[in-house]
Amino acid sequence: MNNGRLKHFKRKLLEKRELLAKMVQRTEEYGRENESETMDAADLAVASYTKEVMFGMSSMDHQKLQLIGNALERIKNHSYGICINCKKEILLNRLEAVPWAPYCVKCQSLLEKN
């Protein structure tokens, strides 16, 4: 992969990492907020459910942040864009859609089946 494309993907990854980090921080701050003593049972239930959903999303965001960090490391190691399983090149349109993708479509599909 040429330097121009690598810079493009590095920029995309850094932007996504920054966005996700802000979202995780907001979610964690929201989770620390105390419910008001004036809330009734229904409001407390909704607030509890909302926190549960947000923490689930935060967990997925943490996983995605890890994948982004791994992709940035592969850029440094000059192995970005190469499937970590079969060592074949990952298609550019896949990387455009999921720039942190460590696997080609075929290997990702096999991984998901198992």
C-alpha beads as a LAMMPS data file, in Angstrom:
LAMMPS data file: protein, C-alpha beads

114 atoms
113 bonds

1 atom types
1 bond types

-500.0 500.0 xlo xhi
-500.0 500.0 ylo yhi
-500.0 500.0 zlo zhi

Masses

1 110.0

Atoms # bond

1 1 1 0.000 0.000 0.000
2 1 1 1.383 3.402 -0.932
3 1 1 2.115 6.195 1.565
4 1 1 -0.828 8.321 0.428
5 1 1 -3.319 5.559 1.171
6 1 1 -1.640 4.770 4.484
7 1 1 -1.902 8.419 5.539
8 1 1 -5.565 8.438 4.491
9 1 1 -6.361 5.369 6.609
10 1 1 -4.279 6.593 9.537
11 1 1 -6.234 9.862 9.517
12 1 1 -9.548 7.956 9.401
13 1 1 -8.467 5.724 12.276
14 1 1 -7.291 8.647 14.418
15 1 1 -10.548 10.536 13.812
16 1 1 -12.638 7.484 14.723
17 1 1 -10.515 6.843 17.826
18 1 1 -11.038 10.421 19.006
19 1 1 -14.797 10.223 18.416
20 1 1 -15.115 6.898 20.238
21 1 1 -12.979 8.085 23.158
22 1 1 -15.288 11.071 23.624
23 1 1 -18.359 8.846 23.470
24 1 1 -16.927 6.445 26.051
25 1 1 -16.043 9.340 28.332
26 1 1 -19.572 10.778 28.066
27 1 1 -21.080 7.380 28.796
28 1 1 -18.895 6.906 31.849
29 1 1 -19.783 10.385 33.113
30 1 1 -23.481 9.671 32.594
31 1 1 -23.115 6.420 34.533
32 1 1 -21.636 8.279 37.498
33 1 1 -24.562 10.669 37.727
34 1 1 -26.891 10.002 40.633
35 1 1 -30.575 9.592 40.045
36 1 1 -32.663 12.260 41.633
37 1 1 -34.475 11.361 44.839
38 1 1 -37.573 12.922 43.330
39 1 1 -37.777 10.354 40.517
40 1 1 -40.629 7.884 40.688
41 1 1 -40.216 4.147 40.085
42 1 1 -40.955 4.402 36.351
43 1 1 -38.406 7.191 35.850
44 1 1 -35.803 5.197 37.803
45 1 1 -36.500 2.128 35.652
46 1 1 -36.069 4.127 32.439
47 1 1 -32.865 5.712 33.764
48 1 1 -31.536 2.296 34.777
49 1 1 -32.361 0.797 31.374
50 1 1 -30.744 3.735 29.595
51 1 1 -27.567 3.295 31.638
52 1 1 -27.514 -0.432 30.870
53 1 1 -27.841 0.216 27.131
54 1 1 -25.175 2.919 27.232
55 1 1 -22.750 0.665 29.126
56 1 1 -23.317 -2.067 26.541
57 1 1 -22.535 0.414 23.793
58 1 1 -19.507 1.602 25.755
59 1 1 -18.216 -1.965 25.949
60 1 1 -18.485 -2.310 22.167
61 1 1 -16.771 1.065 21.793
62 1 1 -13.905 -0.133 24.012
63 1 1 -13.505 -3.187 21.766
64 1 1 -13.513 -0.993 18.678
65 1 1 -10.912 1.302 20.275
66 1 1 -8.702 -1.758 20.791
67 1 1 -9.135 -2.773 17.141
68 1 1 -8.272 0.774 16.046
69 1 1 -5.147 0.737 18.224
70 1 1 -4.143 -2.585 16.668
71 1 1 -4.685 -1.169 13.164
72 1 1 -2.543 1.877 13.961
73 1 1 0.156 -0.489 15.209
74 1 1 -0.040 -2.426 11.926
75 1 1 0.465 0.857 10.065
76 1 1 3.656 1.429 12.099
77 1 1 4.799 -2.138 11.400
78 1 1 4.047 -1.825 7.680
79 1 1 1.568 -4.709 7.815
80 1 1 -1.639 -2.658 7.527
81 1 1 -4.014 -3.877 4.844
82 1 1 -2.761 -7.449 5.081
83 1 1 -5.050 -10.091 6.589
84 1 1 -3.557 -11.296 9.879
85 1 1 -4.790 -14.808 9.141
86 1 1 -4.086 -15.641 5.490
87 1 1 -1.599 -12.796 4.826
88 1 1 -3.456 -11.749 1.657
89 1 1 -4.239 -8.127 0.887
90 1 1 -7.512 -6.764 2.309
91 1 1 -9.628 -5.087 -0.365
92 1 1 -9.570 -1.280 -0.274
93 1 1 -13.357 -0.984 -0.236
94 1 1 -13.412 -3.142 2.930
95 1 1 -10.800 -0.914 4.547
96 1 1 -12.784 2.175 3.540
97 1 1 -15.842 0.735 5.297
98 1 1 -13.987 -0.758 8.277
99 1 1 -10.481 0.726 8.425
100 1 1 -9.633 -1.261 11.578
101 1 1 -10.442 -4.599 9.885
102 1 1 -7.715 -7.152 10.678
103 1 1 -9.120 -9.831 8.352
104 1 1 -10.035 -10.092 4.697
105 1 1 -13.694 -10.801 3.929
106 1 1 -13.101 -14.544 3.490
107 1 1 -11.274 -14.993 6.809
108 1 1 -13.759 -12.747 8.645
109 1 1 -16.599 -14.870 7.306
110 1 1 -14.879 -18.071 8.442
111 1 1 -14.242 -16.561 11.864
112 1 1 -17.894 -15.567 12.257
113 1 1 -19.091 -19.067 11.282
114 1 1 -17.035 -20.578 14.085

Bonds

1 1 1 2
2 1 2 3
3 1 3 4
4 1 4 5
5 1 5 6
6 1 6 7
7 1 7 8
8 1 8 9
9 1 9 10
10 1 10 11
11 1 11 12
12 1 12 13
13 1 13 14
14 1 14 15
15 1 15 16
16 1 16 17
17 1 17 18
18 1 18 19
19 1 19 20
20 1 20 21
21 1 21 22
22 1 22 23
23 1 23 24
24 1 24 25
25 1 25 26
26 1 26 27
27 1 27 28
28 1 28 29
29 1 29 30
30 1 30 31
31 1 31 32
32 1 32 33
33 1 33 34
34 1 34 35
35 1 35 36
36 1 36 37
37 1 37 38
38 1 38 39
39 1 39 40
40 1 40 41
41 1 41 42
42 1 42 43
43 1 43 44
44 1 44 45
45 1 45 46
46 1 46 47
47 1 47 48
48 1 48 49
49 1 49 50
50 1 50 51
51 1 51 52
52 1 52 53
53 1 53 54
54 1 54 55
55 1 55 56
56 1 56 57
57 1 57 58
58 1 58 59
59 1 59 60
60 1 60 61
61 1 61 62
62 1 62 63
63 1 63 64
64 1 64 65
65 1 65 66
66 1 66 67
67 1 67 68
68 1 68 69
69 1 69 70
70 1 70 71
71 1 71 72
72 1 72 73
73 1 73 74
74 1 74 75
75 1 75 76
76 1 76 77
77 1 77 78
78 1 78 79
79 1 79 80
80 1 80 81
81 1 81 82
82 1 82 83
83 1 83 84
84 1 84 85
85 1 85 86
86 1 86 87
87 1 87 88
88 1 88 89
89 1 89 90
90 1 90 91
91 1 91 92
92 1 92 93
93 1 93 94
94 1 94 95
95 1 95 96
96 1 96 97
97 1 97 98
98 1 98 99
99 1 99 100
100 1 100 101
101 1 101 102
102 1 102 103
103 1 103 104
104 1 104 105
105 1 105 106
106 1 106 107
107 1 107 108
108 1 108 109
109 1 109 110
110 1 110 111
111 1 111 112
112 1 112 113
113 1 113 114
